[in-house]
Amino acid sequence: MSAKLKIAVQKSGRLHDDSMKLLKECGIDVNNGVNRLKTEASNFPLELFFLRDDDIPQYVEDGVADIGIVGENVVFEKQKQVKVVEKLGFGKCRLSVAVPKSMEYNGVNDLQQLRIATSYPVIVANYLEQHHVKADIHEISGSVEIAPGIGLADAICDLVSSGSTLFMNGLKEVEVMLQSEAVLVAGSKLSDDQQQLLDKLLFRMRAVRKAKNNKYILLNAPNYNLEKIISLLPGMKSPTVLPLAEEGWSSVHSVLNENEFWDIIESLKAAGAQGILVVPIEKMII
Protein backbone atom coordinates (compact mmCIF):
# COMPACT_ATOMS: atom_id res chain seq x y z
CA MET A 1 0.00 0.00 0.00
CA SER A 2 1.63 3.29 -1.17
CA ALA A 3 -0.99 5.63 0.29
CA LYS A 4 -0.12 7.97 3.11
CA LEU A 5 -2.33 9.48 5.81
CA LYS A 6 -1.80 13.15 6.69
CA ILE A 7 -2.69 14.11 10.25
CA ALA A 8 -2.85 17.60 11.78
CA VAL A 9 -2.01 17.97 15.47
CA GLN A 10 -1.66 20.98 17.72
CA LYS A 11 1.85 22.41 17.43
CA SER A 12 1.89 23.48 21.09
CA GLY A 13 -0.49 23.73 23.99
CA ARG A 14 -2.56 21.40 26.10
CA LEU A 15 -3.34 18.80 23.39
CA HIS A 16 0.08 18.54 21.75
CA ASP A 17 1.86 16.39 24.33
CA ASP A 18 -1.08 14.00 24.78
CA SER A 19 -1.52 13.66 21.00
CA MET A 20 2.13 12.75 20.52
CA LYS A 21 2.02 10.38 23.49
CA LEU A 22 -1.00 8.60 21.99
CA LEU A 23 0.77 8.11 18.66
CA LYS A 24 3.81 6.73 20.49
CA GLU A 25 1.62 4.32 22.48
CA CYS A 26 0.16 3.20 19.16
CA GLY A 27 3.66 2.12 18.13
CA ILE A 28 4.15 5.03 15.73
CA ASP A 29 7.67 6.48 15.81
CA VAL A 30 7.67 10.23 15.19
CA ASN A 31 10.61 12.59 15.55
CA ASN A 32 9.04 16.01 15.57
CA GLY A 33 12.27 17.86 16.37
CA VAL A 34 12.19 21.51 17.40
CA ASN A 35 9.99 24.10 15.70
CA ARG A 36 9.22 21.81 12.78
CA LEU A 37 5.88 22.25 11.06
CA LYS A 38 5.90 18.92 9.25
CA THR A 39 7.41 15.48 9.76
CA GLU A 40 6.82 11.82 8.93
CA ALA A 41 6.56 8.66 10.98
CA SER A 42 9.38 6.19 10.37
CA ASN A 43 7.32 3.00 10.75
CA PHE A 44 3.78 3.92 9.63
CA PRO A 45 2.62 5.76 6.48
CA LEU A 46 1.73 8.90 8.43
CA GLU A 47 2.70 12.50 7.74
CA LEU A 48 2.19 15.02 10.54
CA PHE A 49 1.42 18.74 10.30
CA PHE A 50 1.85 20.86 13.44
CA LEU A 51 -0.76 23.62 13.38
CA ARG A 52 -2.69 26.06 15.54
CA ASP A 53 -5.67 24.20 16.98
CA ASP A 54 -8.11 26.73 15.48
CA ASP A 55 -6.75 25.97 11.99
CA ILE A 56 -7.02 22.18 12.16
CA PRO A 57 -10.72 21.82 11.16
CA GLN A 58 -10.16 24.06 8.10
CA TYR A 59 -7.11 22.05 6.97
CA VAL A 60 -9.08 18.82 7.31
CA GLU A 61 -12.12 20.21 5.49
CA ASP A 62 -9.92 21.40 2.62
CA GLY A 63 -8.17 18.03 2.36
CA VAL A 64 -4.73 19.47 3.14
CA ALA A 65 -4.80 17.10 6.11
CA ASP A 66 -6.83 13.90 5.98
CA ILE A 67 -7.45 13.70 9.73
CA GLY A 68 -6.74 15.81 12.79
CA ILE A 69 -6.67 15.74 16.57
CA VAL A 70 -8.49 18.72 18.03
CA GLY A 71 -10.77 19.69 20.90
CA GLU A 72 -14.51 19.21 20.44
CA ASN A 73 -14.95 22.86 21.41
CA VAL A 74 -13.00 23.90 18.29
CA VAL A 75 -15.02 21.54 16.09
CA PHE A 76 -18.30 23.03 17.32
CA GLU A 77 -17.05 26.60 17.09
CA LYS A 78 -15.52 26.43 13.62
CA GLN A 79 -18.44 24.49 12.09
CA LYS A 80 -16.37 23.00 9.27
CA GLN A 81 -17.33 19.97 7.19
CA VAL A 82 -15.47 17.37 9.21
CA LYS A 83 -16.75 14.32 11.06
CA VAL A 84 -15.75 13.11 14.50
CA VAL A 85 -14.56 9.52 14.12
CA GLU A 86 -13.26 8.88 17.65
CA LYS A 87 -13.29 10.48 21.07
CA LEU A 88 -9.80 10.17 22.54
CA GLY A 89 -10.35 10.51 26.27
CA PHE A 90 -7.82 13.26 27.02
CA GLY A 91 -7.96 17.05 27.06
CA LYS A 92 -11.24 16.94 28.96
CA CYS A 93 -12.68 20.30 29.93
CA ARG A 94 -15.93 22.22 29.78
CA LEU A 95 -17.01 25.45 28.14
CA SER A 96 -18.71 27.38 30.91
CA VAL A 97 -20.25 30.72 31.74
CA ALA A 98 -18.77 32.46 34.75
CA VAL A 99 -19.93 35.60 36.55
CA PRO A 100 -18.51 37.67 39.42
CA LYS A 101 -18.81 35.95 42.79
CA SER A 102 -20.83 38.87 44.10
CA MET A 103 -23.55 38.45 41.45
CA GLU A 104 -26.71 36.60 42.44
CA TYR A 105 -27.39 33.92 39.81
CA ASN A 106 -30.55 31.81 39.61
CA GLY A 107 -30.51 30.47 36.05
CA VAL A 108 -29.75 31.11 32.41
CA ASN A 109 -32.35 33.89 32.22
CA ASP A 110 -30.11 35.99 34.45
CA LEU A 111 -27.80 36.37 31.42
CA GLN A 112 -30.47 38.47 29.72
CA GLN A 113 -28.98 41.72 28.33
CA LEU A 114 -25.56 41.05 29.88
CA ARG A 115 -22.26 41.59 28.09
CA ILE A 116 -20.54 38.19 27.70
CA ALA A 117 -16.85 38.03 26.73
CA THR A 118 -15.73 34.84 24.98
CA SER A 119 -13.47 33.29 22.38
CA TYR A 120 -16.37 31.06 21.31
CA PRO A 121 -19.04 33.41 19.91
CA VAL A 122 -20.72 30.77 17.72
CA ILE A 123 -21.27 28.29 20.56
CA VAL A 124 -22.40 31.03 22.93
CA ALA A 125 -24.82 32.51 20.38
CA ASN A 126 -26.35 29.09 19.67
CA TYR A 127 -26.71 28.33 23.38
CA LEU A 128 -28.38 31.64 24.13
CA GLU A 129 -30.72 31.25 21.17
CA GLN A 130 -31.77 27.80 22.38
CA HIS A 131 -32.66 29.31 25.76
CA HIS A 132 -34.34 32.42 24.27
CA VAL A 133 -31.84 34.73 25.94
CA LYS A 134 -30.63 37.97 24.33
CA ALA A 135 -27.19 39.11 25.38
CA ASP A 136 -24.32 41.14 23.95
CA ILE A 137 -21.46 38.84 22.92
CA HIS A 138 -17.97 40.37 22.94
CA GLU A 139 -15.51 38.21 20.98
CA ILE A 140 -12.02 38.45 22.45
CA SER A 141 -8.96 36.22 22.54
CA GLY A 142 -6.41 35.71 25.25
CA SER A 143 -7.22 36.22 28.91
CA VAL A 144 -11.00 36.20 28.82
CA GLU A 145 -11.30 35.86 32.59
CA ILE A 146 -10.07 39.42 33.24
CA ALA A 147 -12.90 41.00 31.19
CA PRO A 148 -15.34 41.55 34.10
CA GLY A 149 -12.61 42.95 36.32
CA ILE A 150 -11.66 45.66 33.83
CA GLY A 151 -15.26 46.54 32.97
CA LEU A 152 -15.26 45.02 29.48
CA ALA A 153 -18.01 42.48 30.24
CA ASP A 154 -20.49 41.37 32.89
CA ALA A 155 -19.77 37.65 32.39
CA ILE A 156 -17.48 35.36 30.42
CA CYS A 157 -17.68 32.03 28.64
CA ASP A 158 -14.40 30.13 28.56
CA LEU A 159 -12.83 26.70 28.87
CA VAL A 160 -12.64 25.42 32.45
CA SER A 161 -10.67 22.48 33.82
CA SER A 162 -10.15 22.87 37.55
CA GLY A 163 -11.78 26.26 37.98
CA SER A 164 -8.76 27.71 39.79
CA THR A 165 -8.26 30.50 37.21
CA LEU A 166 -11.86 31.61 37.67
CA PHE A 167 -11.46 31.61 41.44
CA MET A 168 -8.30 33.73 41.28
CA ASN A 169 -10.14 36.29 39.15
CA GLY A 170 -13.14 36.55 41.45
CA LEU A 171 -15.48 34.54 39.23
CA LYS A 172 -17.82 31.60 39.77
CA GLU A 173 -18.93 28.99 37.24
CA VAL A 174 -22.71 29.07 36.69
CA GLU A 175 -23.54 27.38 33.35
CA VAL A 176 -21.89 24.56 31.40
CA MET A 177 -22.50 25.03 27.69
CA LEU A 178 -20.37 22.16 26.39
CA GLN A 179 -18.42 19.17 27.69
CA SER A 180 -15.31 18.79 25.54
CA GLU A 181 -12.40 16.42 24.99
CA ALA A 182 -9.88 15.70 22.26
CA VAL A 183 -11.36 14.01 19.20
CA LEU A 184 -10.06 12.56 15.97
CA VAL A 185 -11.75 14.21 13.00
CA ALA A 186 -11.66 13.20 9.34
CA GLY A 187 -12.51 14.88 6.07
CA SER A 188 -14.67 13.58 3.25
CA LYS A 189 -11.91 13.10 0.68
CA LEU A 190 -10.24 9.91 1.89
CA SER A 191 -9.35 7.35 -0.74
CA ASP A 192 -10.06 3.66 -0.10
CA ASP A 193 -6.38 3.11 0.78
CA GLN A 194 -6.39 6.06 3.18
CA GLN A 195 -9.57 4.77 4.81
CA GLN A 196 -7.81 1.44 5.37
CA LEU A 197 -4.92 3.28 7.02
CA LEU A 198 -7.35 5.21 9.20
CA ASP A 199 -9.02 1.96 10.23
CA LYS A 200 -5.61 0.56 11.23
CA LEU A 201 -4.83 3.69 13.23
CA LEU A 202 -8.22 3.56 14.97
CA PHE A 203 -7.65 -0.11 15.81
CA ARG A 204 -4.42 0.82 17.60
CA MET A 205 -5.93 3.83 19.35
CA ARG A 206 -8.85 1.80 20.66
CA ALA A 207 -6.51 -0.92 21.94
CA VAL A 208 -4.48 1.69 23.84
CA ARG A 209 -7.57 3.36 25.31
CA LYS A 210 -9.12 0.05 26.29
CA ALA A 211 -5.94 -0.91 28.12
CA LYS A 212 -5.93 2.33 30.12
CA ASN A 213 -9.45 1.67 31.38
CA ASN A 214 -8.67 -1.86 32.59
CA LYS A 215 -6.29 -3.69 34.93
CA TYR A 216 -5.00 -7.27 34.79
CA ILE A 217 -5.55 -9.05 38.09
CA LEU A 218 -4.05 -12.28 39.46
CA LEU A 219 -5.08 -13.80 42.78
CA ASN A 220 -5.03 -16.99 44.82
CA ALA A 221 -8.45 -18.42 45.59
CA PRO A 222 -9.48 -21.21 47.99
CA ASN A 223 -11.26 -23.90 45.99
CA TYR A 224 -14.15 -24.12 48.45
CA ASN A 225 -15.16 -20.56 47.43
CA LEU A 226 -13.89 -20.60 43.85
CA GLU A 227 -17.29 -20.29 42.20
CA LYS A 228 -18.19 -17.21 44.22
CA ILE A 229 -14.84 -15.55 43.44
CA ILE A 230 -15.23 -16.30 39.72
CA SER A 231 -18.70 -14.76 39.79
CA LEU A 232 -17.12 -11.49 40.96
CA LEU A 233 -14.72 -11.39 38.00
CA PRO A 234 -16.50 -10.85 34.68
CA GLY A 235 -13.31 -10.21 32.69
CA MET A 236 -13.46 -10.10 28.89
CA LYS A 237 -15.18 -13.49 28.64
CA SER A 238 -14.47 -15.48 31.80
CA PRO A 239 -11.54 -15.68 34.22
CA THR A 240 -8.64 -18.09 33.68
CA VAL A 241 -8.31 -20.63 36.50
CA LEU A 242 -5.14 -22.68 37.08
CA PRO A 243 -4.41 -25.14 39.92
CA LEU A 244 -1.71 -24.15 42.41
CA ALA A 245 0.95 -26.51 43.79
CA GLU A 246 -0.67 -26.18 47.20
CA GLU A 247 -3.71 -28.43 47.33
CA GLY A 248 -7.06 -26.72 47.74
CA TRP A 249 -6.03 -23.49 46.02
CA SER A 250 -6.23 -22.08 42.47
CA SER A 251 -4.74 -19.12 40.66
CA VAL A 252 -7.35 -16.89 39.03
CA HIS A 253 -6.51 -14.39 36.27
CA SER A 254 -8.90 -11.77 34.91
CA VAL A 255 -9.38 -8.16 33.77
CA LEU A 256 -11.17 -5.49 35.78
CA ASN A 257 -12.56 -2.17 34.62
CA GLU A 258 -11.02 0.80 36.42
CA ASN A 259 -14.42 2.15 37.46
CA GLU A 260 -15.36 -1.10 39.25
CA PHE A 261 -11.92 -1.94 40.57
CA TRP A 262 -12.00 -1.09 44.28
CA ASP A 263 -15.50 -2.37 44.95
CA ILE A 264 -14.64 -5.73 43.39
CA ILE A 265 -11.29 -5.96 45.21
CA GLU A 266 -13.09 -5.53 48.55
CA SER A 267 -15.58 -8.26 47.61
CA LEU A 268 -12.75 -10.60 46.57
CA LYS A 269 -10.97 -10.13 49.89
CA ALA A 270 -14.21 -10.84 51.76
CA ALA A 271 -14.62 -14.04 49.73
CA GLY A 272 -11.20 -15.33 50.80
CA ALA A 273 -8.96 -14.25 47.89
CA GLN A 274 -5.29 -13.81 48.80
CA GLY A 275 -2.11 -12.56 47.15
CA ILE A 276 -3.97 -10.20 44.85
CA LEU A 277 -1.63 -8.78 42.19
CA VAL A 278 -2.71 -5.92 39.92
CA VAL A 279 -0.81 -5.20 36.70
CA PRO A 280 -1.30 -2.34 34.20
CA ILE A 281 -2.15 -3.36 30.63
CA GLU A 282 -0.17 -1.81 27.78
CA LYS A 283 -2.47 -2.86 24.92
CA MET A 284 -5.82 -4.65 24.93
CA ILE A 285 -7.20 -6.33 21.80
CA ILE A 286 -10.75 -7.69 21.95
Buried (B, 14 or more C-beta within 10 A) or exposed (E): EEBBBBBBBBBEEBBBEBBBEBBEBBEBEBEBEEEEEEBBBEEBBBBBBBBEBBBBBBBBBEEBBBBBBBBBBBBBBBEBEBEEBBEBBBBBBBBBBBBBEEBEBEEBEBBEEBBBBBBBBBBBBBBBEEEEBEBEBBEBEEEBBBBBEEEBBBBBBBBBEEBEBBBEBBBBBBBEBBEBBBBBBBBEEBEEBBBBBBEBBBEBBBBBBBBBEBBBBBBBBBBEEBEBBBEBBBBEEEBEBEEEEEEEBBBBBBBBEEEEBEEBBEBBEEBBBEEBEEEEBEEBEE
